[in-house]
Amino acid sequence: MVPLKVSHWWQMNYNFAGGWRALQMDCFRQPASRRYFSYILNFTKTFLLPKAYAAELSGWYSSTNYYGSIRNIPYLSVNMGFKKILPNNQGSLQLGIINPIRFMGMKSNIGATGTDVFKTKGRVMSYPESAQFLILRFSYTRSGAGKAPGIARNSAITEKNQVRT
């Protein structure tokens, strides 16, 4: 993870996970093998705005990868979020927009790494829900600072009564 603080109001995080992979398939008429570099990149950019607002842009990118005879074409997703921190420790309101540009169509080529006994070839496009519809998530969060004084007093009285019985 690479955290970067550009200024007091702008922070960024970048993550990378990947490495060399070896694919070996003996199910084909002629065995096939392939070495390739595959990775996933994640990023988050947070912007603190005036009047207790914040905005966030996040996303990820997945490089070409293989699953047996299937080659998956690179794909990505980008998300956005907005937050309002309420005054007097009343919590926060958040709006998340999942994949607003609808990038995330996943393309796969079947038979890209070799020919199986059925000579299977094909292209498949799959679209997750966020690539077909705009998904909005609203949430309200509030963290408690402990029990209210009345609750603590009542639980002490209840405990005292339990000891007496």
C-alpha positions as CSV (number, residue, x, y, z in Angstrom):
1,M,0.0,0.0,0.0
2,V,1.3,3.4,-0.9
3,P,-0.5,6.2,1.1
4,L,0.1,9.7,-0.1
5,K,-1.0,12.9,1.7
6,V,-1.0,15.6,-0.9
7,S,-2.4,18.2,1.5
8,H,-4.5,18.3,4.7
9,W,-7.6,18.0,2.5
10,W,-6.4,15.4,-0.1
11,Q,-5.3,11.9,0.6
12,M,-4.6,9.0,-1.8
13,N,-3.9,5.3,-1.3
14,Y,-2.7,2.9,-4.0
15,N,-2.5,-0.9,-3.7
16,F,-0.9,-3.4,-6.0
17,A,-1.1,-7.2,-5.8
18,G,0.3,-9.4,-8.6
19,G,3.0,-11.6,-9.8
20,W,4.1,-14.2,-12.4
21,R,1.7,-17.1,-12.9
22,A,2.2,-20.4,-14.7
23,L,-0.6,-22.1,-16.4
24,Q,-0.3,-25.7,-17.5
25,M,-3.1,-27.6,-19.2
26,D,-2.9,-31.3,-20.0
27,C,-6.6,-31.6,-21.1
28,F,-5.9,-30.5,-24.7
29,R,-4.9,-32.7,-27.6
30,Q,-1.6,-31.0,-27.3
31,P,-0.7,-29.9,-23.8
32,A,-0.4,-26.2,-23.5
33,S,1.4,-24.0,-21.0
34,R,1.7,-20.2,-20.5
35,R,3.6,-17.9,-18.2
36,Y,2.1,-14.5,-17.7
37,F,2.2,-11.5,-15.3
38,S,-1.2,-10.8,-13.7
39,Y,-2.1,-8.0,-11.2
40,I,-4.8,-6.0,-9.6
41,L,-4.5,-2.3,-8.8
42,N,-6.8,-0.5,-6.2
43,F,-6.9,3.2,-5.5
44,T,-8.8,5.5,-3.2
45,K,-8.7,9.3,-3.2
46,T,-10.3,11.2,-0.4
47,F,-11.1,14.9,-0.4
48,L,-12.1,16.8,2.7
49,L,-14.4,19.7,1.7
50,P,-15.7,22.7,3.6
51,K,-18.6,22.6,6.0
52,A,-17.9,19.0,7.1
53,Y,-18.3,17.4,3.7
54,A,-16.0,14.8,2.2
55,A,-15.9,13.1,-1.3
56,E,-14.2,9.9,-2.3
57,L,-13.2,8.3,-5.6
58,S,-12.1,4.7,-5.6
59,G,-11.7,1.8,-8.0
60,W,-9.7,-1.1,-9.2
61,Y,-8.3,-2.6,-12.3
62,S,-7.7,-6.3,-13.1
63,S,-5.2,-7.2,-15.8
64,T,-5.5,-10.1,-18.2
65,N,-5.7,-13.5,-16.5
66,Y,-6.4,-17.1,-17.4
67,Y,-8.7,-19.8,-16.0
68,G,-7.9,-23.0,-17.9
69,S,-8.7,-22.4,-21.6
70,I,-10.4,-19.1,-20.8
71,R,-8.6,-15.7,-21.2
72,N,-10.2,-12.9,-19.2
73,I,-9.7,-9.4,-20.8
74,P,-8.8,-6.6,-18.4
75,Y,-11.6,-4.8,-16.6
76,L,-12.1,-2.1,-14.1
77,S,-14.6,-0.4,-11.8
78,V,-14.8,3.2,-10.4
79,N,-16.9,4.2,-7.5
80,M,-17.8,7.6,-5.9
81,G,-19.0,8.6,-2.5
82,F,-20.1,11.7,-0.6
83,K,-20.3,12.2,3.2
84,K,-21.7,14.9,5.4
85,I,-20.6,14.8,9.1
86,L,-23.5,16.0,11.2
87,P,-22.9,18.6,14.0
88,N,-22.9,17.8,17.7
89,N,-21.7,14.2,17.3
90,Q,-25.0,13.2,15.5
91,G,-23.3,10.9,13.1
92,S,-22.9,11.1,9.3
93,L,-24.9,10.7,6.1
94,Q,-23.3,9.0,3.2
95,L,-24.1,8.5,-0.5
96,G,-22.3,5.8,-2.5
97,I,-22.5,5.6,-6.3
98,I,-21.3,2.2,-7.5
99,N,-19.7,2.1,-10.9
100,P,-21.4,5.3,-12.2
101,I,-19.7,5.2,-15.6
102,R,-20.6,1.5,-15.9
103,F,-17.1,0.3,-17.0
104,M,-17.3,-3.1,-15.7
105,G,-18.3,-5.4,-18.6
106,M,-16.2,-8.6,-18.3
107,K,-15.1,-10.2,-21.5
108,S,-13.7,-13.7,-21.8
109,N,-12.4,-15.7,-24.7
110,I,-13.0,-19.4,-24.4
111,G,-10.4,-21.6,-26.2
112,A,-7.8,-18.8,-26.1
113,T,-5.0,-21.0,-24.7
114,G,-5.6,-24.2,-26.8
115,T,-8.1,-26.5,-28.4
116,D,-9.9,-29.0,-26.2
117,V,-11.4,-32.3,-27.5
118,F,-14.7,-30.5,-28.4
119,K,-12.9,-27.6,-30.2
120,T,-14.7,-25.1,-28.0
121,K,-14.3,-21.5,-29.1
122,G,-16.3,-18.5,-28.0
123,R,-16.5,-15.1,-26.5
124,V,-18.6,-14.3,-23.5
125,M,-19.6,-10.9,-22.2
126,S,-20.9,-10.7,-18.6
127,Y,-22.3,-7.6,-17.0
128,P,-22.7,-7.4,-13.3
129,E,-25.6,-5.5,-11.9
130,S,-23.6,-2.3,-11.5
131,A,-22.8,-2.3,-15.3
132,Q,-26.5,-2.4,-16.1
133,F,-28.1,-0.2,-13.5
134,L,-27.1,2.8,-11.5
135,I,-26.7,1.7,-7.9
136,L,-27.0,4.2,-5.1
137,R,-26.4,3.4,-1.4
138,F,-27.5,5.7,1.3
139,S,-26.4,5.2,4.9
140,Y,-26.5,6.9,8.2
141,T,-23.9,6.0,10.8
142,R,-23.5,7.1,14.4
143,S,-21.0,5.7,16.9
144,G,-22.1,5.7,20.5
145,A,-19.8,7.2,23.2
146,G,-21.0,4.7,25.8
147,K,-24.2,4.2,27.8
148,A,-26.5,7.1,28.7
149,P,-26.3,8.0,32.4
150,G,-29.9,6.8,33.0
151,I,-29.1,3.4,31.5
152,A,-26.1,3.0,33.7
153,R,-28.0,4.0,36.8
154,N,-30.9,1.6,36.0
155,S,-28.5,-1.3,35.4
156,A,-26.8,-0.7,38.7
157,I,-30.2,-0.7,40.5
158,T,-31.2,-3.9,38.7
159,E,-27.9,-5.5,39.7
160,K,-28.4,-4.5,43.3
161,N,-31.9,-6.1,43.2
162,Q,-30.5,-9.3,41.8
163,V,-28.0,-9.6,44.6
164,R,-30.7,-9.1,47.2
165,T,-32.8,-12.0,45.8
